């Protein structure tokens, strides 16, 4: 089981740096990844952005991707690896288009990051993260829990329920069957809220964060009411 310990867990930037240096992956079958994600940020324009950064992968190829949903409901995948690597390995049918381009993540402080697609020409996206009472409790507890907690069914259900209620994050489907039947098991080890964000996509300002942009049910991997940064592991079972 993924275990990231020590003082570098105290801020998202330090944890991200530790993940970039490499961590052990969970054991067992399936494709396994370690890294961090930004879950479905909804903007006043009606656009939705998500980030996936997995520097460590059992298949040997780490990757970064940005998911974008337009106000009209079309999904675009920006990825720094070609198909069928990265997210398109599992989610290709969800996207209207896939664009391969360089993606850079620049941490500007302990809790601030900027994501640029194609040097900022396509997307420039800033996020400011913050702790909350719920994230502080969860992160403290996660450091103390034994590895078995994350893989046994009953403790895992309790973990999911805590995230749902304490973080006001809606129903986080930590285990989810994606459209082609592949099973995805998320193992969050640390979380923070996204306190503020602005993005400019292809020259268009998306405005501020907005809480009431609906997601299409068929593509809900996670549906948080509160936008979250989460770090940990992901296990994808294609059997």
TIKOL-609626 format. One record per residue (C-alpha): z, x, y. Coordinates in steps of 0.2 Angstrom, whole numbers, plus 5000, padded with zeros to 4 digits. Layout:
N
PT    Z    X    Y
PT    Z    X    Y
...
% end
This chain:
239
PT    Z    X    Y
PT 5000 5000 5000
PT 4996 5006 5018
PT 5011 5013 5026
PT 5011 5019 5044
PT 5028 5025 5050
PT 5036 5036 5063
PT 5036 5035 5082
PT 5017 5034 5084
PT 5019 5015 5079
PT 5028 5011 5095
PT 5012 5008 5105
PT 4995 5002 5100
PT 4986 5018 5106
PT 4997 5029 5096
PT 4995 5019 5081
PT 4976 5018 5083
PT 4976 5037 5085
PT 4986 5039 5069
PT 4974 5028 5059
PT 4959 5038 5066
PT 4967 5054 5058
PT 4968 5045 5041
PT 4980 5035 5031
PT 4982 5031 5012
PT 4973 5015 5008
PT 4981 5001 4997
PT 4978 5003 4978
PT 4969 4991 4967
PT 4951 4984 4965
PT 4940 4978 4979
PT 4934 4987 4995
PT 4948 4993 5005
PT 4949 4997 5024
PT 4962 5003 5036
PT 4961 5001 5055
PT 4963 4988 5069
PT 4956 4972 5075
PT 4955 4961 5091
PT 4955 4943 5085
PT 4944 4930 5094
PT 4946 4932 5112
PT 4940 4917 5121
PT 4933 4918 5139
PT 4931 4905 5153
PT 4912 4907 5151
PT 4914 4899 5133
PT 4910 4916 5125
PT 4921 4923 5111
PT 4922 4942 5107
PT 4931 4951 5092
PT 4933 4969 5088
PT 4934 4977 5071
PT 4938 4996 5070
PT 4940 5003 5052
PT 4940 5022 5052
PT 4946 5023 5034
PT 4936 5015 5020
PT 4936 5016 5001
PT 4917 5015 5001
PT 4917 5031 5011
PT 4910 5024 5027
PT 4921 5019 5042
PT 4914 5008 5056
PT 4916 4999 5072
PT 4909 4982 5076
PT 4910 4969 5090
PT 4907 4950 5086
PT 4900 4939 5100
PT 4899 4920 5100
PT 4888 4913 5114
PT 4893 4896 5122
PT 4879 4889 5112
PT 4888 4894 5096
PT 4876 4908 5090
PT 4885 4923 5083
PT 4878 4941 5086
PT 4885 4957 5077
PT 4885 4973 5086
PT 4888 4987 5074
PT 4887 5006 5074
PT 4881 5007 5055
PT 4866 4999 5048
PT 4865 4984 5036
PT 4872 4982 5023
PT 4886 4993 5029
PT 4901 4987 5039
PT 4904 4969 5043
PT 4886 4964 5038
PT 4890 4969 5020
PT 4900 4953 5019
PT 4896 4942 5034
PT 4878 4944 5036
PT 4874 4925 5034
PT 4886 4921 5049
PT 4876 4930 5062
PT 4860 4924 5071
PT 4856 4943 5075
PT 4863 4960 5071
PT 4861 4974 5083
PT 4864 4992 5078
PT 4870 5002 5093
PT 4883 5015 5097
PT 4901 5008 5101
PT 4914 5018 5110
PT 4933 5013 5111
PT 4942 5022 5125
PT 4961 5020 5126
PT 4965 5021 5144
PT 4984 5020 5141
PT 4997 5016 5128
PT 4992 4997 5129
PT 4975 4997 5137
PT 4958 5000 5130
PT 4939 4998 5135
PT 4925 4995 5122
PT 4908 4999 5127
PT 4892 4995 5117
PT 4877 5006 5121
PT 4887 5016 5134
PT 4891 5000 5143
PT 4873 4994 5146
PT 4876 4980 5133
PT 4894 4977 5134
PT 4909 4984 5144
PT 4925 4975 5138
PT 4943 4979 5144
PT 4959 4973 5136
PT 4977 4975 5141
PT 4990 4972 5127
PT 5008 4968 5128
PT 5023 4965 5116
PT 5031 4948 5115
PT 5048 4943 5107
PT 5038 4938 5091
PT 5028 4954 5090
PT 5043 4965 5093
PT 5052 4956 5078
PT 5038 4957 5067
PT 5034 4975 5070
PT 5052 4980 5068
PT 5053 4970 5051
PT 5037 4977 5045
PT 5044 4995 5046
PT 5058 4990 5034
PT 5049 4980 5021
PT 5045 4987 5004
PT 5026 4989 4999
PT 5028 4975 4986
PT 5032 4963 5000
PT 5014 4963 5006
PT 5006 4960 4989
PT 5018 4947 4980
PT 5013 4929 4984
PT 5030 4922 4990
PT 5034 4935 5002
PT 5016 4936 5008
PT 5017 4917 5012
PT 5033 4919 5022
PT 5025 4933 5032
PT 5010 4922 5036
PT 5021 4908 5041
PT 5031 4919 5053
PT 5015 4925 5061
PT 5009 4907 5063
PT 5025 4901 5071
PT 5034 4915 5080
PT 5018 4922 5087
PT 5010 4905 5092
PT 4994 4911 5084
PT 4988 4896 5075
PT 4985 4896 5057
PT 4981 4914 5053
PT 4971 4914 5036
PT 4977 4930 5029
PT 4968 4926 5013
PT 4951 4919 5016
PT 4935 4915 5006
PT 4920 4919 5017
PT 4904 4909 5016
PT 4897 4919 5001
PT 4913 4917 4991
PT 4920 4935 4994
PT 4939 4935 4996
PT 4946 4944 5011
PT 4965 4948 5011
PT 4972 4954 5027
PT 4988 4965 5027
PT 4994 4966 5045
PT 5007 4980 5048
PT 5009 4979 5067
PT 5003 4966 5080
PT 5003 4964 5099
PT 4996 4951 5110
PT 4981 4952 5122
PT 4989 4949 5139
PT 4973 4951 5149
PT 4954 4954 5147
PT 4938 4955 5156
PT 4921 4958 5149
PT 4903 4960 5155
PT 4889 4957 5143
PT 4871 4961 5147
PT 4876 4960 5165
PT 4885 4943 5164
PT 4903 4942 5169
PT 4912 4932 5155
PT 4927 4928 5166
PT 4946 4928 5162
PT 4954 4924 5145
PT 4953 4905 5141
PT 4963 4897 5127
PT 4953 4881 5123
PT 4936 4887 5117
PT 4933 4879 5100
PT 4927 4889 5085
PT 4915 4882 5072
PT 4925 4878 5056
PT 4913 4887 5045
PT 4915 4904 5052
PT 4934 4904 5055
PT 4941 4920 5047
PT 4956 4919 5059
PT 4959 4906 5072
PT 4973 4911 5083
PT 4979 4901 5098
PT 4986 4917 5105
PT 4974 4932 5106
PT 4980 4946 5095
PT 4978 4965 5092
PT 4982 4968 5074
PT 4983 4985 5064
PT 4984 4987 5045
PT 4973 4985 5030
PT 4960 4974 5023
PT 4955 4971 5005
PT 4939 4963 5001
PT 4936 4957 4983
PT 4918 4954 4979
PT 4921 4950 4960
% end
